[in-house]
């Protein structure tokens, strides 16, 4: 009798907690997030002309010389949200050292006199970081200005307008969202096809 009673109690608890924590709680949290923070809850998607062009939360690969480039990604084949991960390579790992050296050499070909910002040659922990430092944006300034036939001063102003400060005034570092900067760049001086 005791075994049967314990089995019934266990089954009832399983069903109750499954309904409560597996259905009701997620629906309540989703409903609250949709009401309080709808943009964040839906991925902060960026649309242009009714077409989704990206997310403010996930980096993208920009390879054209007329665009600011994101930091390298180790997520899957690059910026793959289903494969979000860093390389997990230690600072003495030969693979990491060689990858960083290759990124530094490529960056120095583009801008041989300036120091290369670390975020242009290393991946982020998630591999999906949508931001670069203001120094990384400034490092790419002359290439983008040349490709877009814009003055460096105009581009510096655009970078300044898209530089986000520290969160709450003291968390993190100033940063530039690459997608938003490139979209503003396209609005100001569209690429010639």
C-alpha positions as CSV (number, residue, x, y, z in Angstrom):
1,X,0.0,0.0,0.0
2,X,2.7,2.4,0.9
3,X,4.5,1.8,-2.4
4,X,1.4,2.5,-4.4
5,X,0.7,5.7,-2.4
6,X,4.3,6.9,-3.0
7,X,4.0,6.1,-6.7
8,X,0.8,8.1,-7.0
9,X,2.3,11.1,-5.1
10,X,5.4,11.0,-7.3
11,X,3.4,10.9,-10.5
12,X,1.1,13.8,-9.3
13,X,4.2,15.9,-8.3
14,X,5.8,15.1,-11.7
15,X,2.7,16.2,-13.6
16,X,2.1,19.3,-11.4
17,X,5.7,20.5,-11.6
18,X,5.8,19.8,-15.4
19,X,2.6,21.9,-15.9
20,X,3.7,24.6,-13.5
21,X,7.4,24.9,-14.5
22,X,7.3,23.6,-18.1
23,X,4.2,25.4,-19.3
24,X,2.8,28.1,-17.0
25,X,6.1,29.7,-15.9
26,X,7.5,30.0,-19.4
27,X,4.3,31.5,-20.7
28,X,4.1,34.0,-17.9
29,X,7.8,35.0,-18.4
30,X,7.3,35.2,-22.2
31,X,4.2,37.3,-21.8
32,X,5.9,39.7,-19.4
33,X,8.9,40.1,-21.6
34,X,6.7,40.7,-24.7
35,X,4.9,43.5,-22.8
36,X,7.8,45.1,-21.0
37,X,10.6,44.6,-23.5
38,X,9.1,43.6,-26.9
39,X,12.2,44.6,-29.0
40,X,14.7,42.7,-26.9
41,X,12.3,39.6,-26.5
42,X,12.1,39.4,-30.3
43,X,15.9,39.6,-30.9
44,X,16.3,43.3,-31.7
45,X,15.9,42.7,-35.4
46,X,16.9,45.4,-37.8
47,X,14.8,45.9,-40.9
48,X,15.3,48.0,-44.0
49,X,12.6,48.4,-46.6
50,X,10.5,45.7,-44.8
51,X,13.3,43.1,-45.0
52,X,15.2,41.9,-41.9
53,X,18.9,42.6,-42.5
54,X,20.3,41.5,-39.2
55,X,20.1,41.7,-35.4
56,X,21.7,44.3,-33.1
57,X,22.7,41.3,-30.9
58,X,24.5,39.1,-33.4
59,X,27.6,40.0,-35.3
60,X,27.8,39.6,-39.1
61,X,30.7,39.1,-41.5
62,X,31.4,42.2,-43.6
63,X,34.2,41.5,-46.1
64,X,33.8,44.3,-48.6
65,X,36.5,46.9,-48.3
66,X,33.8,49.6,-48.3
67,X,32.4,48.4,-45.0
68,X,33.6,48.3,-41.4
69,X,34.6,44.8,-40.5
70,X,33.5,42.9,-37.4
71,X,35.8,41.1,-35.1
72,X,36.6,37.5,-36.2
73,X,34.2,34.8,-35.2
74,X,34.8,31.2,-34.1
75,X,31.1,30.3,-34.1
76,X,30.6,27.5,-36.5
77,X,31.5,28.8,-40.0
78,X,31.4,32.3,-38.6
79,X,28.6,34.2,-36.8
80,X,26.5,31.0,-36.6
81,X,24.1,31.5,-33.7
82,X,23.4,27.8,-33.6
83,X,27.1,27.2,-33.0
84,X,27.9,30.0,-30.6
85,X,31.3,29.4,-29.0
86,X,34.8,30.7,-28.6
87,X,37.8,28.7,-29.7
88,X,38.6,27.7,-26.1
89,X,42.3,27.8,-27.1
90,X,44.8,28.9,-24.4
91,X,47.2,31.8,-24.9
92,X,50.1,29.4,-25.6
93,X,48.2,27.3,-28.1
94,X,50.0,27.3,-31.5
95,X,46.7,27.4,-33.5
96,X,45.6,30.5,-31.6
97,X,49.0,32.2,-32.0
98,X,49.1,31.5,-35.7
99,X,45.5,32.7,-36.2
100,X,46.2,35.9,-34.4
101,X,49.4,36.4,-36.3
102,X,47.6,35.9,-39.6
103,X,44.9,38.5,-38.6
104,X,47.6,41.0,-37.5
105,X,49.5,40.6,-40.8
106,X,46.2,41.1,-42.8
107,X,45.4,44.2,-40.7
108,X,48.9,45.6,-41.1
109,X,48.6,45.3,-44.9
110,X,45.5,47.5,-44.6
111,X,47.0,50.1,-42.2
112,X,50.8,49.6,-41.7
113,X,51.5,52.5,-39.4
114,X,48.8,52.2,-36.8
115,X,48.8,49.7,-33.9
116,X,46.3,46.9,-34.5
117,X,43.4,46.8,-32.0
118,X,43.2,43.5,-30.2
119,X,39.5,43.0,-31.1
120,X,40.3,42.9,-34.8
121,X,42.6,39.9,-34.4
122,X,40.9,37.9,-31.6
123,X,37.5,36.2,-31.4
124,X,34.9,37.0,-28.7
125,X,33.8,34.4,-26.1
126,X,30.5,33.8,-27.9
127,X,31.9,34.2,-31.5
128,X,28.8,36.4,-32.1
129,X,29.9,39.8,-30.7
130,X,28.2,42.6,-32.8
131,X,30.5,45.3,-31.5
132,X,34.0,46.5,-32.1
133,X,35.9,49.1,-30.1
134,X,36.1,52.7,-31.3
135,X,39.8,52.1,-31.8
136,X,39.0,49.2,-34.2
137,X,36.6,51.4,-36.1
138,X,39.2,54.2,-36.3
139,X,41.7,51.7,-37.5
140,X,39.5,50.9,-40.6
141,X,38.6,54.5,-41.2
142,X,41.1,55.2,-44.1
143,X,40.1,52.1,-46.0
144,X,36.4,52.8,-45.8
145,X,36.8,56.5,-46.6
146,X,38.9,55.6,-49.7
147,X,36.3,53.0,-50.9
148,X,33.3,55.3,-50.3
149,X,35.0,58.5,-51.4
150,X,34.2,60.2,-48.1
151,X,36.4,62.4,-45.9
152,X,37.9,60.8,-42.9
153,X,36.4,63.6,-40.8
154,X,32.9,62.7,-42.0
155,X,33.5,59.0,-41.1
156,X,35.0,60.0,-37.7
157,X,31.7,61.9,-37.0
158,X,29.7,58.8,-38.1
159,X,31.7,56.6,-35.8
160,X,31.3,59.0,-32.9
161,X,27.5,59.1,-33.5
162,X,27.4,55.3,-33.3
163,X,29.7,54.8,-30.3
164,X,27.8,53.5,-27.3
165,X,29.1,54.4,-23.9
166,X,29.6,52.2,-20.9
167,X,26.4,50.5,-19.7
168,X,25.0,52.4,-16.7
169,X,28.0,54.6,-17.0
170,X,30.6,52.2,-15.6
171,X,30.1,48.6,-16.9
172,X,32.1,47.5,-19.9
173,X,33.9,49.6,-22.5
174,X,32.7,52.0,-25.2
175,X,31.7,50.1,-28.3
176,X,30.4,50.5,-31.8
177,X,27.7,48.2,-33.3
178,X,29.1,47.3,-36.7
179,X,25.8,46.5,-38.4
180,X,24.3,49.9,-37.3
181,X,27.4,51.7,-38.4
182,X,27.4,50.1,-41.8
183,X,23.7,50.8,-42.3
184,X,24.3,54.4,-41.5
185,X,27.2,54.4,-43.9
186,X,25.0,53.0,-46.6
187,X,22.4,55.7,-45.9
188,X,25.1,58.4,-46.1
189,X,27.1,57.1,-49.1
190,X,25.7,54.1,-50.8
191,X,28.2,51.7,-52.4
192,X,28.4,51.9,-56.1
193,X,27.5,48.5,-57.6
